[in-house]
């Protein structure tokens, strides 16, 4: 279930509700757009709009929770801040929203997950908080050369710095870290990539979530496409051989353009086409006159 929400100043943000057999999870946005510029991400292609307030973040959760109840699906169980934007770049509003979800909406801290592409100050701030919120690091490459290309922020916070912050988080909280890995065909889905990833994940006891890359216009223009299912399964097996637990995340939302950034991007493209059509019609009328 997808929503494209418009803020009071006409910024568009996405919220996606995913219903599974035993739970419902909502993926919420923390910024309108994103400044991180990851090469495979539709939100990154759209650029940065502004920070969302804590109220705008919480309202997305309220909308999803009400929808669950109206459909008779029970209570909303999990919230992941993995939608549009980089949560750690908006830490004050994100953390205020997390406290509100926990205190006022009754969502257990262990059912709340904050994602980051490696904003080290944010990871360190999270390590100092008492609520046991989950941390997910969107890694996507396990060496600096490749990660510089896929995740430009790596040039500011290289892998060694990110891993040190993860070690500090693990030591301070005792919480397991998840590494998110978008599987990109012939880019980061090779045996060598798996063993490099294992060398980072194993010392931390981190769990790896493998995600077949969702297609985006920007990614396709750069020759990036998702690994097929057999390749993702092979990658999971290579990680297992190296002593790392990994799960393959089920693709949700691709068919309805609800994968991260796709809905807003499609809406923006439609709006541009409509504007172009209006301009052409106006020009045609001017010629007739």
Secondary structure, 3 states (H helix, E strand, C coil): CEEEEECCCCCEEEEEEEECCCCEEEECCCEEECCCCCCCCHHHHHCEEEECCHHHHHHHHHHHHHHHHHCCCCCCCEEEECCCCCHHHHHHHHHHHHHHHHHCCCCCHHHEEEEECCCHHHHHHHHCCCCCCEEEEECCCCCHHHHHHHCHHHHCCCHHHHHHHHHHHHHHHCCCEEEEEEEECCCCCCHHHHHHHHHHHHHHCCEEEEEECCCCHHHHHCCCCECCHHHHHHHHHHHHHCCCCEEECCCCCHHHCCCCCHHHHHHHHHHHHHHHHHHHHHHHHHHHC
